[in-house]
Every structure is written in C-alpha cells, then in structure tokens.
Amino acid sequence: MKIYLRDSVKEYDSPVTVEQIAADIGEGLHRAALAGKVNGVAVDLSYVVDKDAEVQILTFKDQEGQHIYNHTAAHVMAQAVKSIYPTAKLAIGPAIDTGFYYDIEYITPPTMEDLAKIEEEMQRIIKANLPITREVLPRKSATALMRKLGEPYKLEMISELPKGAEISFYHQGDFVDMCVGPHLKSTGMIKAVKLTSITGAYWRGDAKKKMLTRIYGVAFDKKAALEEYLVKLEEAKKRDHNKLGRDLELFMTVDTIGQGLPLLMPKGAKMMQILTRFVEDEEERRGFMITRTPSMAKNDLYKISGHWDHYRDKMFVIGDEEKDEEVLALRPMTCPFQYQIYKNGIKSYRDLPCRYAETASLFRNEASGEMHGLIRVRQFTLSDGHIICTPEQVEGEFKRCLDLSYYFLNCLGLRDDVTFRFSKWDPKNTDKYIDNPPEWERTEKLMKEILDHLGIDYVEAVGEAAFYGPKLDVQAKNVYGKEDTIITIQIDFASAARFEMTYVDENGVKKTPYIVHRSSIGCYERTLAMLIEKYAGAFPAWIAPVQVKVISLTDRTAEDVIALTEKLQSYGFRAESDTRSEKVGYKIREAQLQKVPYMLIIGDKEKENCTVSVRHRSDGDLGAMTVDAFIEKLAKDVREKILK
C-alpha cells in the first residue's frame, strides 16, 4: 500500500492510521498533528488508511487544521454548557474564520458575566484530557439517542438528512454531540481558549423560529498567541465602527425603530452625501445615465426576474396572494426596474452599451443574528448599476466597471485592504439558482477568461454566485476579521431573455444583449463602516464631516472666528466655530477627540497680522498662515483626495 505525501512516498504492508503516518514522518510533526486529509477529505487522526492514498497531515499552521481545532473547542464549550445548564438544548456549533460559536437554547440564557464560569468548566474538561472518539449510527439509533438526550434541534437535522446519509457522533467523556467532524483526538490538545461575546440568533436564521443564544470564542495552540490576540482585540474594539460611530455621532439605533435600521445623524448623513455626490458625478463622467425608480413593485415584476422564486425569503412582502390582495414587495435591487427603462423604445447596436446607474435605497430581510452595525442592515443605499451590451462589449465593460471601483477604492484609501473572489454556482444545489447548467458553464468560463486576462488575483467560491450568474466580489474584513462583500460585478445570462430585452444588430436582426451588474462603491453604509474602522474616525479631510474647527483664543476674537467660519463655509468647506469662554488647550483637545482634521486659532496676534495659527490633527502645529494660504491648502487636500 502506497501513501503519497507532499514530497515523498511511504509504503505499508497493512492498514495504518493517519496518526501513525505522522509519527513515521517525524516526531515533531507527530506532536503537532491535529488531523489529516486523505484524498482531499479531512479526517480524524484515528482514521484508518487501507489502500493507496494521498495523505496530508494537518497542523495549526494549516487553515483547515485551525478550523478543526476551533470546532473541537466549540464542542468543549457545549460540554461545559451542558454541565452547568443541564436543560440547555444544542443547536449548531461551527468553526468560523475568527474562532467558533455555538447556538444553544436555555431556559434562562447566560449573560456576559456567566462566560467566566463556562470558561472555568471548559478548562476543567481540557485538563481532564478526555479522549474524543467517533461513532457512526444508523438513522433509527441516532434518532433514539438524540430523543433520549432531549435534543430537538439535532432531531430536526437528522430528519432532514437524505436517505442513506452517514450520521456520526463524537464522544468526549460522558458528552456526545452529533457532528460530521473531524476533531482533535483529545480535549487536552486545546492549549488556550477564550469566550469573547454573547448574542442572540434565530434558529436557522429565521425570525419566525426560536431565538437562541450564541456564544462566540477563540482557541489557539499557544497561550502567548491567545494573549496577542486579546491585545489585538482590544485595539479592534477601539476601531469598532459600532462604538466609534456612536461616539462621533455618525449614526445611532433605536429599539422602537428596529434592528438593522440605523439612523444617520447629521455628521454621518453629511458623509453619505459627500460620497454620493462624488460617486454620481464620477459615474456620469464615465458614461452612466442616472435613473430614479420606485422602492417597491408588484410581485409580477419579481416573478419575471426570478427573485420571487429564488430570493423571496430575503424580501419584505406586503399583501397576501391567498386573500386575493395585490401583493407588493420592497425592492432588494434595482435591476428589474432599469430593464423596463431599457425596453422603452427599440434599441440599436449603436445605442449599446447602455449604462444605467442609481443611488438606490434597497431592502433585504436579513436574519437577526447576521445584522451588525452599518455592515449588514435591512435598509441600505447601493451604488447600483447595469450595463446592457453586445457580447463583444462584455469584457471591455467589465474592465471599465473594475477600473471605476479601483478609482473609488484608491480615493478612499481602501485599495490595499481588499481581495477578490470569483463566486460560482453550486450544481449540487440547483434550487438556489436558475437551473440552466449549459449557461452557467458558458458564463463562468467567460468570466474566468476575463478575470485571467485582466490579471486579477482571485479565489474561487462555489455556491456564492447570484441566482442569475457568476460574479466578482470585492471582499474586505472588518476589525474583527469578519469578511464581507463591499463591491460586486456580475455577468447575467438569464435576465435579458426573461424580460424580452433585445437590440437590432448591424444586419437588422434582433439579438438578446448581455447584462453586467455592478456596484461601483458598493453599499454606502457598509463602505462608511469600513472607513470608520480604517481611519478610527480620523477621516481624510476631503470626506470628514467637519473639516475645520475655528477656535477663539480670547473673547476679543470671537467675532473674527465667526466671520472666518462663515467665509470658509461660503467656499464650500465644512467649518464650525468654537467661541466658548474655555481655555484654548481644552478646545483643541475637544476638537482632537472629535477627529477634526484642521484647527484654526485666532488670538490678538493673529487678528492684528490677518493670519491664523494652523494645527493639524496628526501633524500638530503648522504655524501661522494667511487665510488665503490655508484655503488653498485645504482646497488641495480636497481636490487631490489627500488621505490624512
């Protein structure tokens, strides 16, 4: 029997475990081994290899190894919870990029203060070094076991498994949990763990189902790594847009308004206005025609587009078909509306590409547990746009969309913070997509050729496509490492035919166009959240809600401060005055806390010399300047989009 490793081949006369293979490779690897991969499938160290296979040993250095480590930590947490709260009901406990969580139903949910005792019980379980073993049960036995343990969520999951599916369980001490695995070989392999937060989450993300309690945690292979993470976590909290956005009075939320429905306060709304005007003007310069379309439509429109079949659970629906009521839905995107505008009149190939853009308020029924500050909300504003073009124009238009997004990212200082994801359909889950395999294959091949031709460094993600076509997602992480899409460019193979959109080619023949969907700067709320965290609220002067604070040194210069503030405002700058009878140091410190880029101080000397004393938020004292010199300096910051 041959075992093919990364750079060598080992031969065995009889079946062998993955752990034994690791030991045969070397003592150091054996100590570090967490699990393995056999022919590309992750398995426990106890897995027996009985025929020729490719084998890889996973350690904490491997992303998959970390995932398995975190997954085991989630099980240890579940065991600790069941020990402290015997009536708790386990739902799901996956590993995630930033650690792990477990959704659990409690009679009396724990609070943040209770996490310490759960952690203490976890440490006891880890110290006990309990062996972790896997068991496969037939459906009847699996159901009986979960019924005996009183685990309704596990029973529901078993009932939904396809016939013949393998149902596996993992045991550690007297605790057992249904899980696909793999896991570490014992609880003692976990060296450092910390529970970080607690929140609510609906079962299956459905607001109509039970609200569960979700506990998040992290796990590391060294205590020093955990300590380093906790330091970074504290730094992240200082940049958390949820906290800073409220501290700087950019946005707020109110329970009586609802979750995922933030209120932009004057400063936040001003930033939104700056970004919107900037984007709309640049889009117009690049050939886009602005549209304004309704925020809702009859469900007839969404039936044509396919949203009613593939996206309805994410939509807010008004009315009831069963009661013969007119059914409307708030729009989740503008595409079907802009298609109707395109259909107004016959289009020739000379009219293409036809580029529509809209700053659109959109509505999506996000799950309660998924919403977060401005990053994931139920009503948001999107720089939405659609290009209707000929097949020959697709690659050029795709590149133009990417160039536009690059420009915005560079101006905002976010270009180096993003990665690219080629999102493809999942042929094993056709219910989620328009079921047309040949078109999916053709369109994904086209997009791959475009991405490769443009030299984009991307990862592929099966199952992340839009229901009507593949897409390029521009991804960014928040301060806690959670990744979200901020910009997307999509190729749509289905909508033009569904809406009977045509153009007349040079030979007078009616043809079906291609459609490119794009969001040039993405969701404004999400982009604003990224900017808050990127700059810790100290925004570049060109987008700062307040660019200048004009400060009086004495009461004698208060009128001069007010006059200068009004002059700056007349030039279009965002200036505020501070003429309070406070010490100048106090007023400067307060302006610094408000993250204002420039502070202008006017005292008797400055008044006499017709100058201002200029301070910059980060550069400190810039000395005395004439008002005209400062105006030119600030104008240059704005004109050139200086990023400080």
SULJO-V185636 format. One line per field, one symbol per residue. phi: phi as a letter, one per 20 degrees, with the letter a starting at -180 (. if undefined). A space follows every 50 residues. Layout:
# SULJO-V185636
phi = ???
This chain:
# SULJO-V185636
phi = .ddeegcbcddcebgbeffffffffrfffgfefdabcdlndfbffefeec bgaecceecffegfffffgffffffffffffffecgefdedcbeecgdqa bbececfcffdgfeffffgffffffffflffdcdcdcfgfffffffffem dffffffffeffgnffddccdbmedcbfafmfcfebfffeebbbedabbd bffmmdfedfeddddebcbcebffffffffffffffffdgffffgffele bbccgfepfmcfdeegfffffffgfffgfffffffenedfcccfebbffg fffffoffedcgfededdocffelefddbffeaegffffffgffofddgf edfdddcbedeccceffgfefblefccecbddeeabddbegfegfffgff fffffgfffffemdgfedccceededfecffecfebggffffffffffff fffemeecdecfndfffdrfbededbdefenfecedbbccddedfgfgel ecbeffenefcefecdebcfcmfffffffffgffdlnefggfdffcecde ceecffdfffffffgfffffeneeccdcdfecfffffffffffemffccd dcdfffffelccedcdgdemfdnecfffffgfffffgffelfeb
